[in-house]
Amino acid sequence: MKPDLKNLEDKLEKLDEKIAEVNKRMPAHSVKPTIMTELFELEDERDALEKQIMELKKNPKSPA
């Protein structure tokens, strides 16, 4: 089943919240690799969701 626009936007909002939480945990110096990895993974997921949302807005009735 193809996700709808509202569902994708909700996921994007939650991801942005998670990214903000990770950024708050990040020290000014000596950032641990696990925190950076988590941040990069969340940002990659956000980028993919943003791409899906843009495609869905361009072609709202494309087949699943």
C-alpha positions in Angstrom: 0.0 0.0 0.0 1.4 3.4 -1.0 1.7 5.9 1.9 -0.4 9.0 1.6 0.9 12.6 1.9 -0.4 13.2 5.4 1.3 10.0 6.7 4.6 11.0 5.1 4.4 14.5 6.5 3.7 13.1 10.0 6.8 10.8 9.7 8.9 13.8 8.6 7.8 15.8 11.6 8.7 13.0 13.9 12.1 12.6 12.2 12.8 16.3 12.6 12.0 16.0 16.3 14.4 13.1 16.6 17.1 15.0 14.8 16.6 17.9 17.2 17.0 15.6 20.2 20.2 14.1 18.8 21.6 17.6 18.2 20.8 18.5 21.8 22.8 15.5 23.0 25.8 16.4 20.9 28.6 18.0 22.8 30.5 21.0 21.4 33.7 19.0 21.2 34.7 15.3 21.0 31.4 14.0 19.4 31.2 10.3 19.7 30.9 8.3 16.5 27.7 6.7 17.6 25.9 10.0 17.9 27.2 11.1 14.5 26.1 7.9 12.9 22.6 8.2 14.5 22.4 11.8 13.2 23.5 10.9 9.7 21.0 8.0 9.5 18.1 10.2 10.6 19.1 12.9 8.2 19.3 10.3 5.3 15.9 9.0 6.3 14.5 12.6 6.3 16.0 13.3 2.9 14.4 10.2 1.5 11.0 11.2 3.0 11.3 14.7 1.6 11.9 13.2 -1.8 8.9 11.0 -1.5 6.7 13.9 -0.5 7.9 16.0 -3.4 7.2 13.2 -5.8 3.7 12.6 -4.3 2.9 16.3 -4.6 4.1 16.4 -8.3 2.2 13.2 -9.2 -0.6 12.7 -6.6 -2.5 10.0 -8.6 0.4 7.9 -9.8 -0.1 4.2 -9.5 1.4 2.3 -6.5 
